[in-house]
Amino acid sequence: MKIGALELVVIFMVALIVIGPDKLPEYARKLGIALNEFRKVSSEMTKDIRETVVEPLEEAQRPLKEALEPLEQLDKDIQGDIKTVENDFKNIGKAKKEKIETEEKDA
């Protein structure tokens, strides 16, 4: 959710009325410090989660992916062989017909 310029003006006006013009800079400074601390904590948590969860999972997946590569290549080879056999079965009678037609034209 993004806050537009109009929303910021309304928030500023409400804060100015509720807090008062003399304490507003002090509270704005505290809010800035709090947001900065929140950003630090969230980035540290993200880093910790990445180091403790994501990276070990990626390391655990690596050998499995390497083990699957030959199987995937074998699957591709088998699929190619199946297509070749299907095409051969489709063309069984065609080659003989073409040969007969060629012989009839030559005669």
DSSP file (Angstrom, degrees, kcal/mol; ACC not computed):
  #  RESIDUE AA STRUCTURE BP1 BP2  ACC     N-H-->O    O-->H-N    N-H-->O    O-->H-N    TCO  KAPPA ALPHA  PHI   PSI    X-CA   Y-CA   Z-CA
    1    1 A M              0   0    0      0, 0.0     2,-0.3     0, 0.0     0, 0.0   0.000 360.0 360.0 360.0 125.7    0.0    0.0    0.0
    2    2 A K        -     0   0    0      0, 0.0     2,-0.5     0, 0.0     0, 0.0  -0.778 360.0-137.4-102.5 145.3    1.5    3.3   -1.0
    3    3 A I        -     0   0    0     -2,-0.3     2,-0.1     4,-0.0     0, 0.0  -0.889  21.8-150.7-102.8 126.2    0.7    6.6    0.7
    4    4 A G     >  -     0   0    0     -2,-0.5     4,-1.9     1,-0.1     5,-0.1  -0.211  31.4 -94.6 -87.1-179.2    0.2    9.5   -1.7
    5    5 A A  H  > S+     0   0    0      1,-0.2     4,-2.1     2,-0.2     5,-0.2   0.879 123.0  52.9 -65.2 -39.9    0.8   13.2   -1.2
    6    6 A L  H  > S+     0   0    0      1,-0.2     4,-2.2     2,-0.2    -1,-0.2   0.910 108.6  49.7 -64.0 -42.0   -2.7   14.0    0.0
    7    7 A E  H  > S+     0   0    0      1,-0.2     4,-2.6     2,-0.2    -1,-0.2   0.900 109.5  52.0 -63.8 -39.8   -2.6   11.2    2.6
    8    8 A L  H  X S+     0   0    0     -4,-1.9     4,-2.6     2,-0.2    -1,-0.2   0.903 109.0  50.1 -63.0 -40.8    0.8   12.6    3.9
    9    9 A V  H  X S+     0   0    0     -4,-2.1     4,-2.5     2,-0.2    -1,-0.2   0.918 111.4  48.5 -63.2 -43.3   -0.7   16.1    4.2
   10   10 A V  H  X S+     0   0    0     -4,-2.2     4,-2.5     2,-0.2    -2,-0.2   0.925 112.5  48.3 -63.4 -44.2   -3.7   14.7    6.2
   11   11 A I  H  X S+     0   0    0     -4,-2.6     4,-2.6     1,-0.2    -2,-0.2   0.911 112.3  49.4 -61.7 -42.8   -1.4   12.7    8.5
   12   12 A F  H  X S+     0   0    0     -4,-2.6     4,-2.5     2,-0.2    -2,-0.2   0.915 111.3  48.7 -62.8 -43.5    0.8   15.7    9.1
   13   13 A M  H  X S+     0   0    0     -4,-2.5     4,-2.1     2,-0.2    -2,-0.2   0.920 112.8  47.1 -65.0 -43.5   -2.2   18.0    9.8
   14   14 A V  H  X S+     0   0    0     -4,-2.5     4,-3.0     2,-0.2     5,-0.3   0.925 113.8  48.5 -63.3 -44.0   -3.7   15.5   12.3
   15   15 A A  H  X>S+     0   0    0     -4,-2.6     4,-2.7     1,-0.2     5,-0.9   0.895 110.1  52.2 -63.0 -39.4   -0.3   15.0   14.0
   16   16 A L  H  X5S+     0   0    0     -4,-2.5     4,-0.8    -5,-0.2    -1,-0.2   0.894 114.4  42.3 -63.3 -40.2    0.2   18.8   14.2
   17   17 A I  H  <5S+     0   0    0     -4,-2.1    -2,-0.2    -5,-0.2    -1,-0.2   0.926 121.5  39.3 -72.4 -45.7   -3.2   19.2   15.9
   18   18 A V  H  <5S+     0   0    0     -4,-3.0    -2,-0.2    -5,-0.2    -3,-0.2   0.944 129.0  27.9 -72.5 -49.2   -2.9   16.2   18.2
   19   19 A I  H  <5S-     0   0    0     -4,-2.7     4,-0.2    -5,-0.3    -3,-0.2   0.876 105.8-127.7 -84.1 -39.6    0.8   16.5   19.2
   20   20 A G     X< -     0   0    0     -5,-0.9     4,-1.2    -4,-0.8     3,-0.4  -0.055  22.5 -87.7 102.4 151.8    1.3   20.2   18.8
   21   21 A P  T  4 S+     0   0    0      0, 0.0    -1,-0.1     0, 0.0    -4,-0.1   0.749 121.6  56.8 -69.1 -23.5    3.8   22.2   16.8
   22   22 A D  T  4 S+     0   0    0      1,-0.2     4,-0.3     2,-0.1    -2,-0.1   0.841 115.6  33.7 -78.5 -31.3    6.4   22.3   19.6
   23   23 A K  T  > S+     0   0    0     -3,-0.4     4,-2.2    -4,-0.2     5,-0.2   0.537  95.0  89.4 -99.0  -8.3    6.7   18.5   20.1
   24   24 A L  H  X S+     0   0    0     -4,-1.2     4,-2.5     1,-0.2     5,-0.2   0.908  86.5  49.4 -59.2 -46.3    6.1   17.4   16.5
   25   25 A P  H  > S+     0   0    0      0, 0.0     4,-2.1     0, 0.0    -1,-0.2   0.887 110.7  51.8 -61.7 -36.1    9.9   17.6   15.5
   26   26 A E  H  > S+     0   0    0     -4,-0.3     4,-2.0     2,-0.2    -2,-0.2   0.926 112.7  44.0 -64.8 -44.8   10.8   15.4   18.5
   27   27 A Y  H  X S+     0   0    0     -4,-2.2     4,-2.5     2,-0.2    -1,-0.2   0.855 111.6  53.9 -69.7 -34.7    8.2   12.8   17.6
   28   28 A A  H  X S+     0   0    0     -4,-2.5     4,-2.3    -5,-0.2    -1,-0.2   0.903 108.9  49.4 -64.9 -40.1    9.2   12.8   14.0
   29   29 A R  H  X S+     0   0    0     -4,-2.1     4,-2.3     2,-0.2    -2,-0.2   0.917 111.5  48.7 -63.5 -43.7   12.8   12.2   15.0
   30   30 A K  H  X S+     0   0    0     -4,-2.0     4,-2.5     1,-0.2    -2,-0.2   0.895 110.5  51.3 -63.5 -39.9   11.7    9.3   17.2
   31   31 A L  H  X S+     0   0    0     -4,-2.5     4,-2.5     2,-0.2    -1,-0.2   0.911 109.6  50.3 -63.5 -41.6    9.7    7.9   14.4
   32   32 A G  H  X S+     0   0    0     -4,-2.3     4,-2.1     2,-0.2    -2,-0.2   0.907 111.5  47.8 -63.0 -41.9   12.7    8.1   12.0
   33   33 A I  H  X S+     0   0    0     -4,-2.3     4,-2.4     2,-0.2    -2,-0.2   0.913 111.9  50.3 -64.6 -42.5   14.9    6.3   14.5
   34   34 A A  H  X S+     0   0    0     -4,-2.5     4,-2.4     1,-0.2    -2,-0.2   0.908 110.8  48.5 -63.5 -42.4   12.3    3.6   15.1
   35   35 A L  H  X S+     0   0    0     -4,-2.5     4,-2.2     2,-0.2    -1,-0.2   0.890 110.6  51.9 -65.0 -38.3   11.9    3.0   11.3
   36   36 A N  H  X S+     0   0    0     -4,-2.1     4,-2.1     2,-0.2    -2,-0.2   0.921 110.9  47.2 -63.2 -44.3   15.7    2.8   10.9
   37   37 A E  H  X S+     0   0    0     -4,-2.4     4,-2.7     1,-0.2     5,-0.2   0.898 110.2  53.4 -63.6 -40.8   15.9    0.2   13.7
   38   38 A F  H  X S+     0   0    0     -4,-2.4     4,-2.6     1,-0.2    -1,-0.2   0.909 108.5  49.7 -60.8 -42.1   13.0   -1.7   12.1
   39   39 A R  H  X S+     0   0    0     -4,-2.2     4,-2.2     2,-0.2    -1,-0.2   0.907 111.4  49.0 -63.6 -41.8   14.8   -1.8    8.8
   40   40 A K  H  X S+     0   0    0     -4,-2.1     4,-2.3     2,-0.2    -2,-0.2   0.943 113.4  46.1 -62.1 -48.1   18.0   -3.0   10.5
   41   41 A V  H  X S+     0   0    0     -4,-2.7     4,-2.6     1,-0.2    -2,-0.2   0.917 113.1  49.2 -63.1 -43.6   16.2   -5.8   12.4
   42   42 A S  H  X S+     0   0    0     -4,-2.6     4,-2.3    -5,-0.2    -1,-0.2   0.884 111.7  48.6 -66.2 -37.1   14.3   -6.9    9.3
   43   43 A S  H  X S+     0   0    0     -4,-2.2     4,-2.2     2,-0.2    -1,-0.2   0.886 112.1  49.3 -69.9 -36.5   17.4   -7.0    7.1
   44   44 A E  H  X S+     0   0    0     -4,-2.3     4,-2.7     2,-0.2    -2,-0.2   0.911 111.7  48.9 -66.1 -41.4   19.2   -9.0    9.8
   45   45 A M  H  X S+     0   0    0     -4,-2.6     4,-2.7     2,-0.2     5,-0.2   0.910 110.7  50.5 -64.5 -41.1   16.3  -11.4   10.1
   46   46 A T  H  X S+     0   0    0     -4,-2.3     4,-2.3     1,-0.2    -1,-0.2   0.916 111.7  48.1 -61.6 -42.7   16.2  -11.9    6.4
   47   47 A K  H  X S+     0   0    0     -4,-2.2     4,-2.5     2,-0.2    -2,-0.2   0.917 112.3  48.8 -63.9 -44.1   19.9  -12.6    6.3
   48   48 A D  H  X S+     0   0    0     -4,-2.7     4,-2.6     2,-0.2     5,-0.3   0.912 111.7  48.7 -63.2 -43.2   19.6  -15.1    9.2
   49   49 A I  H  X>S+     0   0    0     -4,-2.7     4,-2.5     1,-0.2     5,-1.3   0.910 111.8  49.9 -63.5 -41.6   16.7  -16.9    7.5
   50   50 A R  I  <>S+     0   0    0     -4,-2.3     5,-2.6    -5,-0.2    -2,-0.2   0.921 114.7  43.9 -62.5 -43.6   18.7  -17.0    4.3
   51   51 A E  I  <5S+     0   0    0     -4,-2.5    -2,-0.2     1,-0.2    -1,-0.2   0.866 122.5  36.0 -70.9 -36.3   21.8  -18.4    6.0
   52   52 A T  I  <5S+     0   0    0     -4,-2.6    -2,-0.2    -5,-0.2    -1,-0.2   0.742 133.8  14.4 -92.6 -23.5   20.0  -21.0    8.2
   53   53 A V  I  X5S+     0   0    0     -4,-2.5     4,-1.7    -5,-0.3    -3,-0.2   0.793 123.5  41.7-116.2 -56.3   17.1  -22.1    5.9
   54   54 A V  I  ><S+     0   0    0     -5,-1.3     4,-2.3     1,-0.2     5,-0.2   0.941 114.0  47.3 -69.0 -50.2   17.5  -21.2    2.2
   55   55 A E  H  ><S+     0   0    0     -5,-2.6     4,-2.3     1,-0.2    -1,-0.2   0.907 112.1  49.3 -63.2 -43.3   21.2  -21.9    1.6
   56   56 A P  H  > S+     0   0    0      0, 0.0     4,-2.2     0, 0.0    -1,-0.2   0.893 111.3  51.0 -62.3 -35.9   21.2  -25.4    3.4
   57   57 A L  H  X S+     0   0    0     -4,-1.7     4,-1.9     2,-0.2    -2,-0.2   0.907 109.3  50.0 -65.9 -39.5   18.1  -26.4    1.3
   58   58 A E  H  X S+     0   0    0     -4,-2.3     4,-1.5     1,-0.2    -1,-0.2   0.895 110.8  49.9 -64.4 -38.9   19.9  -25.3   -1.9
   59   59 A E  H  < S+     0   0    0     -4,-2.3    -1,-0.2     1,-0.2    -2,-0.2   0.884 110.3  50.2 -65.8 -37.6   22.9  -27.3   -0.9
   60   60 A A  H  X S+     0   0    0     -4,-2.2     4,-0.7     1,-0.2    -1,-0.2   0.831 110.7  50.3 -69.2 -31.1   20.7  -30.4   -0.2
   61   61 A Q  H  X S+     0   0    0     -4,-1.9     4,-2.7     1,-0.2     5,-0.2   0.800  93.3  75.7 -75.9 -29.0   19.0  -30.0   -3.6
   62   62 A R  H  X S+     0   0    0     -4,-1.5     4,-2.3     1,-0.2     5,-0.2   0.906  96.2  44.5 -54.8 -50.9   22.2  -29.8   -5.6
   63   63 A P  H  > S+     0   0    0      0, 0.0     4,-2.2     0, 0.0    -1,-0.2   0.880 113.3  52.7 -63.4 -34.0   23.1  -33.5   -5.4
   64   64 A L  H  X S+     0   0    0     -4,-0.7     4,-1.7     2,-0.2    -2,-0.2   0.919 109.7  47.7 -66.0 -41.6   19.6  -34.4   -6.2
   65   65 A K  H  X S+     0   0    0     -4,-2.7     4,-1.2     1,-0.2    -1,-0.2   0.905 112.0  50.1 -63.8 -40.7   19.6  -32.2   -9.3
   66   66 A E  H  < S+     0   0    0     -4,-2.3    -1,-0.2    -5,-0.2    -2,-0.2   0.868 110.1  50.6 -65.6 -35.6   22.9  -33.7  -10.4
   67   67 A A  H  X S+     0   0    0     -4,-2.2     4,-0.6     1,-0.2    -1,-0.2   0.815 109.6  51.3 -71.2 -29.3   21.5  -37.2   -9.9
   68   68 A L  H  X S+     0   0    0     -4,-1.7     4,-2.6     1,-0.2     5,-0.2   0.726  90.1  79.2 -80.5 -21.5   18.5  -36.3  -12.0
   69   69 A E  H  X S+     0   0    0     -4,-1.2     4,-2.3     1,-0.2     5,-0.2   0.914  94.0  46.4 -56.3 -48.3   20.4  -34.9  -15.0
   70   70 A P  H  > S+     0   0    0      0, 0.0     4,-2.4     0, 0.0    -1,-0.2   0.890 112.9  51.4 -62.8 -35.4   21.3  -38.3  -16.5
   71   71 A L  H  X S+     0   0    0     -4,-0.6     4,-2.3     2,-0.2    -2,-0.2   0.899 109.5  49.4 -66.9 -39.1   17.7  -39.5  -16.0
   72   72 A E  H  X S+     0   0    0     -4,-2.6     4,-2.2     2,-0.2    -1,-0.2   0.899 111.6  48.9 -65.6 -39.7   16.4  -36.4  -17.8
   73   73 A Q  H  X S+     0   0    0     -4,-2.3     4,-2.4    -5,-0.2    -2,-0.2   0.900 110.6  51.1 -65.3 -40.1   18.8  -37.0  -20.7
   74   74 A L  H  X S+     0   0    0     -4,-2.4     4,-2.6     2,-0.2    -2,-0.2   0.901 108.5  52.1 -62.5 -41.0   17.8  -40.6  -20.9
   75   75 A D  H  X S+     0   0    0     -4,-2.3     4,-2.7     2,-0.2    -2,-0.2   0.919 109.5  49.2 -61.4 -44.0   14.1  -39.5  -21.0
   76   76 A K  H  X S+     0   0    0     -4,-2.2     4,-2.3     2,-0.2    -2,-0.2   0.914 111.8  49.1 -61.7 -42.8   14.9  -37.2  -23.9
   77   77 A D  H  X S+     0   0    0     -4,-2.4     4,-2.3     2,-0.2    -2,-0.2   0.918 112.2  47.8 -63.0 -43.2   16.7  -39.9  -25.7
   78   78 A I  H  X S+     0   0    0     -4,-2.6     4,-2.6     2,-0.2    -2,-0.2   0.914 110.7  51.0 -65.5 -42.9   13.9  -42.4  -25.2
   79   79 A Q  H  X S+     0   0    0     -4,-2.7     4,-2.1     1,-0.2    -1,-0.2   0.902 110.9  49.6 -61.6 -40.1   11.3  -39.8  -26.4
   80   80 A G  H  X S+     0   0    0     -4,-2.3     4,-2.0     2,-0.2    -1,-0.2   0.907 111.1  49.1 -63.7 -41.8   13.3  -39.2  -29.5
   81   81 A D  H  X S+     0   0    0     -4,-2.3     4,-2.4     1,-0.2    -2,-0.2   0.887 109.3  52.7 -64.9 -38.6   13.6  -42.9  -30.2
   82   82 A I  H  X S+     0   0    0     -4,-2.6     4,-2.6     1,-0.2    -2,-0.2   0.918 109.3  48.9 -63.7 -42.5    9.9  -43.3  -29.7
   83   83 A K  H  X S+     0   0    0     -4,-2.1     4,-2.5     2,-0.2    -1,-0.2   0.893 110.3  51.8 -63.6 -38.9    9.2  -40.6  -32.2
   84   84 A T  H  X S+     0   0    0     -4,-2.0     4,-2.3     2,-0.2    -2,-0.2   0.926 111.2  46.7 -63.0 -44.2   11.6  -42.2  -34.7
   85   85 A V  H  X S+     0   0    0     -4,-2.4     4,-2.5     2,-0.2    -2,-0.2   0.905 111.2  51.9 -64.9 -41.8    9.8  -45.5  -34.4
   86   86 A E  H  X S+     0   0    0     -4,-2.6     4,-2.1     1,-0.2    -2,-0.2   0.929 111.0  47.5 -60.4 -44.4    6.4  -43.9  -34.8
   87   87 A N  H  X S+     0   0    0     -4,-2.5     4,-1.8     1,-0.2    -1,-0.2   0.887 110.3  52.7 -64.0 -38.4    7.6  -42.2  -37.9
   88   88 A D  H  < S+     0   0    0     -4,-2.3     4,-0.3     1,-0.2    -1,-0.2   0.909 109.6  48.6 -62.9 -41.3    9.0  -45.4  -39.2
   89   89 A F  H >< S+     0   0    0     -4,-2.5     3,-0.9     1,-0.2     4,-0.3   0.883 111.0  50.6 -66.6 -36.4    5.7  -47.2  -38.6
   90   90 A K  H 3< S+     0   0    0     -4,-2.1     3,-0.3     1,-0.2     4,-0.3   0.840 113.9  45.2 -67.5 -31.6    3.8  -44.4  -40.4
   91   91 A N  T 3X S+     0   0    0     -4,-1.8     4,-1.4     1,-0.2    -1,-0.2   0.299  81.3 103.0 -96.6   9.1    6.2  -44.6  -43.4
   92   92 A I  H <> S+     0   0    0     -3,-0.9     4,-0.6    -4,-0.3    -1,-0.2   0.940  92.7  29.8 -59.2 -50.4    6.2  -48.4  -43.8
   93   93 A G  H  > S+     0   0    0     -4,-0.3     4,-2.0    -3,-0.3    -1,-0.2   0.725 110.0  69.6 -83.2 -21.4    3.9  -48.6  -46.7
   94   94 A K  H  > S+     0   0    0     -4,-0.3     4,-2.6     1,-0.2     5,-0.2   0.891  95.0  52.2 -67.3 -41.5    4.8  -45.2  -48.2
   95   95 A A  H  X S+     0   0    0     -4,-1.4     4,-1.9     1,-0.2    -1,-0.2   0.896 111.0  47.8 -64.2 -39.2    8.3  -46.1  -49.4
   96   96 A K  H  X S+     0   0    0     -4,-0.6     4,-2.2     2,-0.2    -1,-0.2   0.899 112.0  49.7 -68.3 -40.5    7.0  -49.2  -51.2
   97   97 A K  H  X S+     0   0    0     -4,-2.0     4,-2.8     1,-0.2    -2,-0.2   0.914 110.6  49.8 -64.0 -42.9    4.2  -47.2  -52.9
   98   98 A E  H  X S+     0   0    0     -4,-2.6     4,-2.3     1,-0.2    -1,-0.2   0.890 110.2  50.7 -63.7 -38.8    6.7  -44.5  -54.0
   99   99 A K  H  X S+     0   0    0     -4,-1.9     4,-2.2    -5,-0.2    -1,-0.2   0.917 112.0  47.0 -64.8 -42.8    9.0  -47.1  -55.4
  100  100 A I  H  X S+     0   0    0     -4,-2.2     4,-2.2     1,-0.2    -2,-0.2   0.921 112.3  49.8 -65.3 -43.5    6.1  -48.7  -57.4
  101  101 A E  H  X S+     0   0    0     -4,-2.8     4,-1.8     1,-0.2    -1,-0.2   0.881 110.9  50.0 -63.1 -37.9    4.9  -45.3  -58.6
  102  102 A T  H  X S+     0   0    0     -4,-2.3     4,-1.8     1,-0.2    -1,-0.2   0.906 110.6  49.2 -67.1 -41.5    8.4  -44.4  -59.8
  103  103 A E  H  X S+     0   0    0     -4,-2.2     4,-1.4     1,-0.2    -2,-0.2   0.878 109.7  52.0 -65.3 -37.6    8.8  -47.7  -61.6
  104  104 A E  H  < S+     0   0    0     -4,-2.2    -1,-0.2     1,-0.2    -2,-0.2   0.874 109.4  49.7 -67.6 -36.8    5.4  -47.2  -63.3
  105  105 A K  H  < S+     0   0    0     -4,-1.8    -1,-0.2     1,-0.2    -2,-0.2   0.867 110.0  50.9 -68.8 -36.2    6.5  -43.7  -64.5
  106  106 A D  H  <        0   0    0     -4,-1.8    -1,-0.2     1,-0.2    -2,-0.2   0.792 360.0 360.0 -71.5 -27.6    9.7  -45.1  -65.9
  107  107 A A     <        0   0    0     -4,-1.4    -1,-0.2    -5,-0.1    -2,-0.2   0.469 360.0 360.0 -81.7 360.0    8.0  -47.8  -67.8
